[in-house]
Amino acid sequence: MRKIIDGYVDLSRLCLKELFDLSDVEVITDFYCNNNDLTSLKGSPHTVGGDFDCNSNDLTSLKGSPHTVGGDFDCCCNKLTSIEGLPKTINHNLVLDISLKKSFNEEYIRRRCKIGGQVYFVDFQQLEPDEDPGEGYGEGETPKELNHVNLSNLKLTKLPNLYDEEVTGNFDCSNNFLTNLIGSPKTIQHSFLCDENNLTSLEGIPSFIGGGFFIDKELKDKFPEEYIRSLCTINGRVRYL
């Protein structure tokens, strides 16, 4: 039986070269792995109930894509020379670079994938800075900085290196197998959630947390609030869950 993630997974803008193995996972809503350095989609969830966004990577094919995507599938701004691995079913729209239109026209694509919506061939190089090429696909809709980052429930034993990034929202790495916090962003403007892990050290804790800090109640004696605040400036509460 596949593991279900009841929510979204956001792995965008993390400088990832490969995905964590989520191939036996069903994500109920959206999955984002855009704006990384991925050369393969190996490790993608088996099923995504909402949108799947892998745009702006270094993909040459779509091998490893989910079997089924309930929303849009956006794979533009890659280096695709093949659409091998395209999901079997996309319930809404498919977004591709216009450079693929000559080799893989819409009729060809629809013979290989059941698509409930439209097939968009987008030419980002021809867009004006504020021009939106279609619903949900404007470059202006991609934030320049990280917002909420959700790395929970991914079976991680270590965090990707995000030290040089500033997270403008929450950072959630709860319910994994982390033993320390190395790789955490230096600055988090809202809350930091690291409960339900196997923490033996707080090495790597951010320098600044604008909201609350959430950690397991079993660690209260090992990491009392006074100790935690000596390591990090925390504007909100320290909560032991």
C-alpha positions as CSV (number, residue, x, y, z in Angstrom):
1,M,0.0,0.0,0.0
2,R,1.4,3.4,-1.0
3,K,2.2,6.1,1.5
4,I,-0.1,9.1,1.3
5,I,1.1,12.7,1.8
6,D,-2.1,14.6,2.7
7,G,-1.1,17.9,1.3
8,Y,1.5,19.4,-1.0
9,V,5.3,18.9,-1.4
10,D,7.5,21.8,-2.4
11,L,11.0,21.0,-3.4
12,S,11.4,24.0,-5.7
13,R,14.6,26.2,-5.7
14,L,16.6,23.9,-3.5
15,C,19.6,23.4,-5.9
16,L,18.6,19.7,-6.1
17,K,20.5,17.5,-8.6
18,E,18.2,14.5,-7.9
19,L,14.9,13.8,-6.2
20,F,14.4,11.9,-3.0
21,D,12.8,8.5,-3.6
22,L,9.0,9.2,-3.5
23,S,8.2,6.6,-6.1
24,D,5.8,4.7,-3.8
25,V,4.1,7.9,-2.6
26,E,0.8,9.5,-3.5
27,V,0.7,13.2,-3.0
28,I,-2.9,14.4,-2.5
29,T,-2.4,18.0,-3.8
30,D,0.5,19.6,-5.7
31,F,4.2,18.6,-6.2
32,Y,6.8,21.2,-7.0
33,C,10.4,20.5,-8.0
34,N,10.9,23.4,-10.4
35,N,13.9,25.7,-10.6
36,N,16.5,23.0,-9.6
37,D,19.3,21.2,-11.4
38,L,17.5,18.0,-12.0
39,T,18.6,15.8,-15.0
40,S,16.0,13.1,-14.2
41,L,12.6,12.8,-12.6
42,K,13.5,9.5,-11.0
43,G,12.0,9.4,-7.5
44,S,8.9,11.4,-8.4
45,P,5.7,10.4,-6.6
46,H,3.6,7.6,-8.3
47,T,0.5,9.8,-8.2
48,V,0.0,13.6,-7.8
49,G,-3.6,14.7,-7.1
50,G,-2.9,18.3,-8.1
51,D,-0.3,20.0,-10.2
52,F,3.1,18.7,-11.0
53,D,5.7,21.4,-11.8
54,C,9.2,20.4,-13.0
55,N,9.9,23.5,-15.1
56,S,13.3,25.2,-15.2
57,N,15.6,22.1,-14.7
58,D,18.1,20.3,-17.0
59,L,15.8,17.4,-18.0
60,T,16.3,15.8,-21.4
61,S,13.4,13.3,-21.0
62,L,10.4,12.8,-18.7
63,K,11.4,9.4,-17.4
64,G,10.4,9.0,-13.8
65,S,7.3,11.2,-14.1
66,P,4.3,10.3,-12.0
67,H,1.9,7.7,-13.5
68,T,-1.1,10.1,-13.0
69,V,-1.3,13.8,-12.5
70,G,-4.7,15.2,-11.4
71,G,-3.9,18.8,-12.3
72,D,-1.5,20.5,-14.7
73,F,1.9,19.0,-15.8
74,D,4.4,21.8,-16.4
75,C,7.8,20.7,-17.9
76,C,8.8,23.8,-19.9
77,C,12.2,25.5,-19.7
78,N,14.1,22.3,-19.7
79,K,16.4,20.6,-22.3
80,L,13.9,18.0,-23.5
81,T,14.8,16.0,-26.6
82,S,12.2,13.3,-25.8
83,I,8.9,13.1,-24.1
84,E,9.5,9.5,-23.0
85,G,8.1,9.0,-19.5
86,L,5.2,11.4,-20.0
87,P,2.5,10.5,-17.4
88,K,-0.2,8.1,-18.6
89,T,-2.9,10.5,-17.5
90,I,-2.9,14.3,-17.0
91,N,-6.4,15.5,-16.0
92,H,-5.8,19.2,-16.8
93,N,-3.2,20.9,-19.0
94,L,0.2,20.0,-20.4
95,V,2.8,22.8,-20.8
96,L,5.8,22.3,-23.1
97,D,8.4,24.5,-24.8
98,I,7.4,25.6,-28.3
99,S,10.7,24.1,-29.6
100,L,9.1,20.7,-29.1
101,K,6.1,21.4,-31.3
102,K,7.7,20.4,-34.6
103,S,8.9,17.0,-33.3
104,F,6.0,16.2,-31.0
105,N,2.8,17.7,-32.2
106,E,-0.4,17.6,-30.1
107,E,-1.9,14.6,-31.9
108,Y,1.3,12.6,-31.3
109,I,1.3,13.6,-27.6
110,R,-2.4,12.7,-27.1
111,R,-1.8,9.3,-28.5
112,R,0.6,8.6,-25.7
113,C,-1.1,10.4,-22.8
114,K,-4.7,10.9,-21.8
115,I,-5.0,14.7,-21.3
116,G,-8.1,16.3,-20.0
117,G,-7.3,19.9,-20.8
118,Q,-5.1,21.7,-23.3
119,V,-1.6,21.2,-24.7
120,Y,0.3,24.5,-24.4
121,F,3.5,25.1,-26.4
122,V,5.0,28.2,-24.7
123,D,7.8,30.4,-26.0
124,F,9.2,32.1,-22.9
125,Q,11.9,33.8,-24.9
126,Q,9.3,35.8,-26.8
127,L,7.4,37.0,-23.7
128,E,7.5,40.5,-22.5
129,P,8.6,40.8,-18.8
130,D,5.0,41.1,-17.5
131,E,3.2,39.0,-20.1
132,D,1.4,35.9,-19.0
133,P,1.5,33.1,-21.7
134,G,-1.6,31.3,-20.2
135,E,-3.4,30.6,-17.0
136,G,-1.0,29.8,-14.3
137,Y,2.1,29.9,-16.4
138,G,3.4,33.5,-16.2
139,E,7.0,34.0,-15.3
140,G,5.9,36.7,-12.9
141,E,4.1,34.0,-10.9
142,T,7.4,32.4,-9.9
143,P,8.7,34.1,-6.7
144,K,12.3,35.2,-6.7
145,E,12.8,34.1,-3.1
146,L,11.6,31.0,-1.2
147,N,8.2,31.2,0.4
148,H,6.9,28.3,2.5
149,V,9.2,25.3,2.2
150,N,7.6,21.9,3.0
151,L,10.1,19.0,3.4
152,S,8.0,17.1,5.9
153,N,7.2,13.3,5.6
154,L,9.9,12.7,3.0
155,K,12.0,10.1,5.0
156,L,15.0,12.4,4.9
157,T,18.1,11.5,6.9
158,K,19.7,14.9,6.1
159,L,18.6,18.2,4.8
160,P,19.7,19.7,1.4
161,N,22.1,22.6,1.8
162,L,19.9,25.7,2.1
163,Y,22.1,27.7,4.4
164,D,22.5,30.6,1.9
165,E,18.7,30.8,1.3
166,E,16.3,33.1,3.1
167,V,12.9,31.5,3.6
168,T,10.2,34.2,3.7
169,G,7.5,31.9,5.1
170,N,7.6,28.7,7.2
171,F,10.2,25.9,7.0
172,D,8.8,22.5,7.8
173,C,11.1,19.5,8.0
174,S,9.0,17.6,10.5
175,N,8.4,13.8,10.5
176,N,11.6,12.7,9.0
177,F,14.7,10.8,10.2
178,L,17.0,13.8,10.9
179,T,19.6,13.6,13.6
180,N,20.7,17.3,13.2
181,L,19.6,20.5,11.4
182,I,22.6,20.9,9.2
183,G,21.6,22.4,5.9
184,S,18.8,24.6,7.4
185,P,18.4,28.1,6.0
186,K,20.3,30.8,7.9
187,T,17.1,32.9,8.1
188,I,13.5,31.9,8.4
189,Q,11.0,34.8,8.6
190,H,8.2,32.7,10.0
191,S,8.1,29.4,11.9
192,F,10.5,26.4,11.9
193,L,9.1,23.0,12.4
194,C,11.4,20.1,13.1
195,D,9.4,17.9,15.4
196,E,9.0,14.1,14.9
197,N,12.6,13.5,14.0
198,N,15.5,11.6,15.7
199,L,17.4,14.8,16.7
200,T,20.5,14.2,18.8
201,S,21.9,17.6,18.1
202,L,20.7,21.1,17.1
203,E,23.7,21.7,14.9
204,G,22.7,23.7,11.9
205,I,19.8,25.6,13.6
206,P,19.0,28.9,11.8
207,S,20.5,32.1,13.1
208,F,17.1,33.8,13.0
209,I,13.5,32.5,13.2
210,G,10.8,35.2,13.0
211,G,8.0,32.9,14.2
212,G,8.0,29.9,16.5
213,F,10.3,26.9,16.9
214,F,8.6,23.5,17.1
215,I,10.4,20.4,18.5
216,D,9.4,17.1,20.2
217,K,8.4,17.3,23.9
218,E,10.6,14.4,24.6
219,L,13.6,16.6,23.9
220,K,12.6,19.3,26.4
221,D,15.2,18.2,29.0
222,K,17.9,17.6,26.5
223,F,17.3,21.0,24.7
224,P,15.6,23.4,27.2
225,E,14.3,26.7,25.9
226,E,17.1,28.7,27.3
227,Y,19.6,26.6,25.5
228,I,17.7,26.8,22.2
229,R,17.5,30.6,22.4
230,S,21.2,30.8,23.1
231,L,21.8,29.2,19.7
232,C,19.2,31.2,17.7
233,T,17.2,34.4,17.8
234,I,13.6,33.3,18.0
235,N,10.9,36.0,17.9
236,G,8.0,33.6,18.6
237,R,7.5,30.8,21.1
238,V,9.5,27.6,21.6
239,R,6.9,24.9,21.5
240,Y,7.4,21.3,22.6
241,L,4.9,19.1,20.8
